[in-house]
Amino acid sequence: MSKIVLVTGSSSGFGRLTTEVLARAGHVVYASMRDIAGRNARWKRKLQAKGPTAALRRKDK
């Protein structure tokens, strides 16, 4: 059964790992991180390539 999950701090560490594992398992993952236009742009593109199971939301500084 697929779940809808919100992961904050998904640009590194446990948040990033959790985001990847849950998306790979077929859950709908909303990932938030800072600076998706700068230092986290590469990770943003990687998540978006996974398709509709992963969505990004910008987290204010």
N, C-alpha and C positions, 0 to 999 in steps of 0.2 A: 504494500500500500504506500503510495507516494505521499509525502508530507510537504508542507510549505514551511521553509526555514529562513530565518533572518540571522545573518552572521555579521557582526560588527568587527572592525579591525581586520578585515580579510586580506590586507595587502602583504602580510608576513606572519611568520610563526604559526601558532596553533590555529588562528583564524583562517589563514590561507589553506592550511592542510585540511581543516574541517570543511571549508568551501569546496575544495576539489573532491574530497571523498563523498560528500553528500550529493553533489551534482552528478558524479560518476555513478552513484547508486540509484539515480533516477528521481531524486527529490527536486522540487522547485526551490532554488536557493536565491535569496536576495542578499547580495554582498555589498557592504558599505566599506568605503576606504577614503582616505584623503588624497588629494592631488592626482586625480585620474587623468588630468591633462599633462602632467609632468612626470615625476619619478615613477608613478604607478601606471603609466600609459601602456607599457608592455604587458603587464599583468591584466589590465582591463581588456586589451585585445584578445588575449588568450582565453579569458572567461567568455567573452562575447562569441568566440569561435565555437564554444561548446553548445551554442544554440539556445533555445528557449528555457533550458533548465537552469540557466544562471543569468541573473539580471543585476546590473550595477546601479547603485545610488550614491551620489556624492555626499560625503559627510562633511559638514562645516567644520572649519578649524576651531 
